[in-house]
Amino acid sequence: MEIVVGMGEIEVAESPHLLKAVGIGSCVAVTLYDERNGLGGLAHVMLPCFEEAHDKTNPTKFTDIAIAMMIDEMKSQGALIQSMIAKIFGGANMFPEIISSDSTMDIGKRNVAAVGKELERHNIRIVASEVGDHVGRTVVFYPEDGSVVVKTAHSGERKY
């Protein structure tokens, strides 16, 4: 069964479910996988930091809150943080003709940095990533084995 994870949402599932995030541009899809028990989670984060936000009505759209909540949910279902690995996708600059890659307006780049910082804070290593560029992505995560398929309009599918 496919569970779609919308912008600013997190989901945790195990096989036979799969988790899917569509339209990953400057957002980042963060997958966590507990290798020990086959439990996985996917967060579709939109913004780097809850503390910097003016609108705090949906805390799971922020990297720091979403990752912490996903870890807590996975732990409540029996996952061990020391068994978790991460894969991250997205963080594109969808408007390179307007926003330079060294600009603080490059939200994709800021999101990727925030995800890395938050995962490091929890001692979760990133084992695969496809970030940056100027393309949107669809991410399909398979909690059965922790694999991820990334699809783009221009370069097809890749498996991580």
C-alpha positions in Angstrom: 0.0 0.0 0.0 1.3 3.4 -1.0 1.3 6.2 1.6 1.8 9.7 0.1 3.7 12.1 2.3 2.8 15.6 1.6 4.8 18.8 2.1 5.4 19.3 5.8 4.3 15.8 6.7 6.0 12.8 8.2 5.0 9.1 8.0 6.4 5.9 9.5 5.6 2.5 8.0 6.8 -1.0 7.6 6.5 -3.5 4.7 4.3 -4.0 2.7 3.7 -0.3 2.8 5.8 2.2 0.8 6.2 5.9 1.3 6.1 8.4 -1.5 6.9 12.1 -1.7 6.0 13.9 -5.0 7.2 17.4 -6.1 10.5 17.5 -4.1 12.1 20.8 -5.3 13.8 22.9 -2.7 12.2 20.7 0.0 14.1 17.7 1.2 12.8 14.1 1.5 14.5 12.5 4.5 14.2 8.7 4.9 15.2 6.9 8.1 15.5 3.2 8.1 16.0 0.9 11.1 18.0 -1.9 9.6 17.3 -4.2 12.6 13.5 -4.4 12.2 12.6 -3.1 8.8 10.8 0.1 10.0 11.1 3.2 7.9 10.1 6.9 8.0 9.9 9.7 5.5 9.8 13.4 6.2 9.0 15.9 3.5 10.6 19.0 5.0 10.1 22.5 3.6 12.2 24.9 5.8 15.4 24.7 7.8 14.6 25.9 11.3 11.5 26.2 13.5 13.0 29.0 15.6 13.5 31.3 12.5 9.9 31.0 11.4 7.2 33.6 11.5 4.3 31.1 10.9 4.6 28.2 13.3 1.2 26.6 12.6 2.7 23.4 11.1 5.9 22.5 13.0 6.6 19.3 10.9 7.4 21.4 7.9 10.6 22.4 9.7 13.7 20.2 9.5 14.6 20.2 13.2 11.1 19.4 14.4 10.2 16.9 11.7 13.3 14.7 12.1 13.0 14.7 15.9 9.3 13.7 15.7 10.0 11.0 13.1 12.7 9.5 15.3 10.4 9.6 18.3 7.6 7.9 16.3 10.0 5.2 15.1 11.3 4.6 18.6 7.7 4.3 19.9 7.3 1.5 17.3 10.4 -0.4 18.5 13.2 1.2 16.4 16.6 1.8 17.9 18.3 5.1 17.0 21.7 3.4 16.8 20.2 1.1 14.0 19.0 4.0 11.9 20.5 5.2 8.7 19.4 8.1 6.5 19.0 8.9 2.8 18.2 12.4 1.7 16.9 13.8 -1.6 15.9 17.2 -3.0 17.2 20.6 -2.0 17.2 21.9 -5.5 17.5 25.5 -6.6 14.4 25.7 -8.8 15.1 29.2 -9.9 18.8 29.5 -10.7 18.2 32.4 -13.1 16.9 34.4 -10.2 18.7 32.9 -7.1 22.4 32.4 -7.2 23.8 29.3 -5.4 25.7 31.4 -2.9 22.6 33.4 -1.9 20.9 33.0 1.4 17.7 32.9 -0.7 18.7 29.4 -1.9 16.3 27.6 0.4 17.2 24.2 -1.1 20.9 24.6 -0.1 19.8 25.8 3.4 17.5 22.8 3.8 20.2 20.3 2.9 22.6 21.9 5.4 19.9 21.9 8.1 19.1 18.2 7.5 22.8 17.2 7.7 23.1 19.2 10.9 20.0 17.6 12.5 21.0 14.0 11.5 24.5 14.6 12.9 23.0 15.9 16.1 21.2 12.5 16.5 24.3 10.5 15.3 22.4 9.2 12.3 24.7 8.7 9.3 23.6 9.6 5.7 24.4 6.6 3.5 23.0 8.0 0.2 21.9 11.4 -1.2 20.9 13.1 -4.3 20.7 16.8 -3.6 21.0 20.1 -5.4 20.7 20.7 -9.1 17.7 22.4 -10.6 15.2 19.5 -10.9 12.1 18.3 -9.1 12.0 14.8 -7.8 9.6 12.1 -6.8 10.9 9.8 -4.0 9.6 6.3 -3.3 10.9 4.6 -0.1 10.6 0.9 0.5 10.7 0.1 4.2 11.0 -3.6 3.4 14.7 -3.2 2.6 15.4 0.5 3.0 15.8 1.2 -0.8 14.7 4.4 -2.4 13.8 5.1 -6.0 14.2 8.7 -7.2 12.5 9.8 -10.4 13.0 13.0 -12.4 11.5 14.1 -15.7 14.8 14.5 -17.4 17.0 11.6 -16.2 14.6 8.8 -15.4 14.9 6.6 -12.3 17.8 5.8 -10.0 17.8 3.4 -7.0 19.6 4.1 -3.8 
